[in-house]
Amino acid sequence: MNAELKHFAERAEAEGLLDVAYATTDSPFGPLLLATTRRGLIRINLPNYDPEETLEELATHVSPRVLEAPARLDNARRQLDLYFAGKLTEFELPLDWQLSKDFRRRALRAIARIPYGQTRSYTQIATSAGNERAVRAAGTACGSNPIPIVVPCHRVLRSGGALGGYGGGLPMKEALLEMEGVRSAK
């Protein structure tokens, strides 16, 4: 970020004109785009997603006042770095859930409670979210998770331990689980 843009971001922040701050960070899988509001982390864009589309989505669904402001994401980037280095097992970040509603939000909150190195089935997530028969909806919640990794949908498996799907691709899901010491069926 050049000095002029940095000054602009700082001024927008100081004047309360910055609703969504974003920055990129490196990961073992490629660059991640992170976005935050005053409430907390609202979006993590995995490497296989188009960052421009994500920024447009945020401008449409959250606020048009979206600006690159890396300093607002320093803590999230630091925690992700520690996680990928195997030195962090629990994120301590405020989260903004506004991109998920109703059952999906309840399912994502249940997913957020899955401990490091453990897994749950889609059925267990559906039950935790209040509807044991909503297994497909639990899968949809995983697939639409706006805050992957921090809300660890990679820890949700099919009954029997098969991987199921993952927005970042199955190799990424498997690598995240292996990094956490989980051996899953393929």
N, C-alpha and C positions, 0 to 999 in steps of 0.2 A: 504494500500500500504506500503510495507516495505521500509526501509531507502535506500537500494541499488537501488530499482526500482525508488524511488523518485529522487535520485541523477541522475540516467540514464535519466529520463524524463527531469529534469532541464538542463542537459548537451545537450541533443538533441534539446531542445528549444533554448538554448543559441547559438548553432551552426547552427540554421536554418534547422534542420533535422526533425522537427516535423510538418507534414502537417495536420494531423487530431488528435486532442486530444479528449479523451473520459473520462467519469466518470459516476458513478451511483448516483442516489439520490432517497430518499424515497418519496412516494406519498401515498395518502389514498387508492390507488388501487394496490399498490405494487411497486417494484423498477422500475425506469425509467433509461434507458441508454441514456445519452446525448453525442453528438459529435459536435465539432466545428472545423472550419478551421480559417485561419487568416481573412477571409471575415466575418465570423459569424457562428451562430448556423446552423448546416446543418442537424441534425438528432435528433429526440426524439423517442426512442424505447419504446412503451407501454409494460406493464407487460406481455401481452400474446404473445409477439414476442420473438424469440430466439436471445439473445444478440450476440452469436457467429456468427450467420448468418448475422446479421447487420454489425458486424465488418468486415466480409468477403466482404460484399457488398461495404462498404466504401473503403476497400483496392483495390477492383477491379475497382470501378467507380470514385474514387477520387484520392487516392494515397496509395501505399503500406506502406507508413510511418505513421502508426496509432499506437498511444501509449497512455496508461492510464496516464493522466496528470490532476488530479482533480482541481488544482489551476486555470487552464485556463477556468474552467466552474463554478467558484465560483459565479459570478454574475447571471448566468442563474439558478443555483440551488437556490440561495437566492430569486430570483424573483418567481420561481415556488413555493417555500415554502410560500411566502407571498400570492400568488394567491390561493393556497389551503387553507390557513387560512382565506380567505375572505378579505384580506387587500390590494390586488392589482387588479386593473381592466384593466390595459393596460400594456403590456410588452414593455420594452424599451431595446430591444436586436437587434444587427445587425444580419441579416439573410443571409445565403448563399443559393441561389436558384438553384445551379447547378444540383441538382438531379431531377429537373423538367424542362421540355422543352415546348415551344410553347403554345398551348391552356391551357395545364395543369398548366403551370407557371402563365399565366394570370388569370386563375380561382383561383389559390391559393392566388395570390395577392389580388383578390377581396374578398376572404374569410378573409384574414388578416385584412381587413378594417371593418369587421362586429363588431360593438361596443359590449362591455360587456353587457350581459343581453338582447341582441336582437338576432333575428334569421333572416335568409333569406331562400328562397326556392332554390332548384336546378335550377329552371328556372331563378330566379333573378341572380344567380351566372353566369349562361351561358350568360345572357344578358350583365352583367357587364364585362365579359371576351371577349365580342365582337361577340358572335354568339348565338342569342336567341334560335335557334333550337338545340343547342348542350347540351341538358339537360342531356343525358346519359354520355356525356364526362365530364360534370361538376361533376356528381356522381363519375366517374372514378378518377377525380382529387382529390376528397375528399378521396376516398379509397386508393389512392397512396400517400397521403400527408406525406412527410418525417418529418414534424415538427408539429405533432398534439399538441393540447392544445395551443401552442404559435400561430400557424396558426389555428384558432379555427373552424375546420371542424365540430365539435360537434354542432355548431350553425346553420348548414345547415340542413333544414328539407324538407320533401316532401310537395308538394302543399297540403293545407288543414291542415298542422301542424303535420302530422305523423312523427315519428322519422326517418324513413329510416334506413340506415346502419351506422356502425361505426367500425373502425378497433380494438378498444379496447372492443367491445361488446356493445350491447344496454344498459345494466345496467350502464356501465360507462358513456355513452353518456347522459343518463337520469340524473345520479347523477351530472355530470358537469353542465347541464342546470339548475337543481334544485338549485345547489350551487350559480348560477348566478341569481336566482330569476325567471327563465323562467319555465312556466308550459306548457307542450306540450301535444298534443293528442298522444295516443299510437297506 
